[in-house]
């Protein structure tokens, strides 16, 4: 067999309209129902497609809620030049995720609130709406604490990279620090991301921000040029200013004893 050259391999992607994504979503739903029948409780399109915020090369994200006990691996493929992801959460797990303000809530919350329902068995989507309403009333303290600890872990990773004088690792760890800090700020503002392409835009629009937030994020995330020392100093300052907000909310990340 002749070995292919890189010039012969073309990305299997092309421009796709919102209408086409929804059409593919309906076709996928028909296949899912045909195969899994009454184990399927609901199917809906999420992500940017559901809000008509998708762009020509956006993917199609779908959630197929199944009955408890049916373990299905998520599917990820390229179909007809379109990236397609189909998640198969079990009913109890799906409702638990919709209720709970986990540390990744800023990224996950949108899929439970904005969607195009393609299939709904016996009004199951009402259960999801009730779970979301419960989430809107819940306390975010533990989620903020967990996210703040993750941010502190990133601070430690930045310090380690600086200690071993590894500039590549330093900039990589600093970007993770910016991302982890964003989660904290989103949680403090109770704001979630509508589409990942708006992640930084929505972050900078949050009404409650650490002091000098945008400048520090731009340095830490690598959006502007900086030397290693300037980068490390920006990371340290970003952590300090964000922790002021965390502590003002009455959240502490330290414990007098080991928590088990």
Secondary structure as UniProt FT lines:
FT   HELIX           6..8
FT   HELIX           18..36
FT   HELIX           37..39
FT   STRAND          40..46
FT   HELIX           47..50
FT   TURN            51..52
FT   TURN            56..57
FT   STRAND          60..66
FT   TURN            68..69
FT   STRAND          75..79
FT   TURN            80..81
FT   STRAND          82..87
FT   HELIX           91..99
FT   TURN            103..104
FT   HELIX           105..113
FT   STRAND          116..120
FT   HELIX           121..123
FT   HELIX           125..137
FT   HELIX           141..163
FT   TURN            164..165
FT   HELIX           167..189
FT   HELIX           196..198
FT   HELIX           199..204
FT   TURN            211..212
FT   HELIX           213..220
FT   TURN            221..222
FT   HELIX           228..248
FT   TURN            249..250
//
